[in-house]
Every structure is written in structure tokens, then in C-alpha cells.
Amino acid sequence: MSDTAPDRLSNDPRSPFHDPKALGRGIGIRFNGNERTDVEEYCVSEGWLRVPAGKALDRRGRPMTITLKGTVEARFLT
């Protein structure tokens, strides 16, 4: 595996962008200069990330998310 983090990655196993090997190494996300630890999905090239919207759940019991746009930097922690 390379030393650069994937351009797009998701925590959701049903997503086509889910990569268990990359998630196992640990991903650090910096959004607009601040570290974020609550990221559900991100895309570096398009400049957005998806985070939970409080404690709200959708009708299937998954957390509701909001999309934030800005500068996204991803890196492996280990």
C-alpha cells in the first residue's frame, strides 16, 4: 500500500469507497486547518467531507450527516 491516503474514503461498508485496509491503518483528516475526528466520508479532490448532524438518526437508524465544503487534507496516522 502506498504512503498517500486515498482521494475518497467512507466508513460505511455498503459504500463503493469503503476500504478496510486503509481504515485499518488509521486516517487523519485536517479540514480548513483543524483536525476532525468525526468524519464519515471525505473527498480530497472535490473538497468536501461528511460528518454526523448531532444525535439525529434517519429512519433506518443510521446517523444523519451534513456535507461541509472546504480544504480537505488526508494522511495515514501509522
PyMOL commands that set and color helices and strands:
alter all, ss='L'
color gray80, all
select helices_A, chain A and resi 20-25
alter helices_A, ss='H'
color red, helices_A
select strands_A, chain A and resi 8-10+27-31+34-36+41-43+48-57+63-69+72-76
alter strands_A, ss='S'
color yellow, strands_A
deselect
rebuild
show_as cartoon
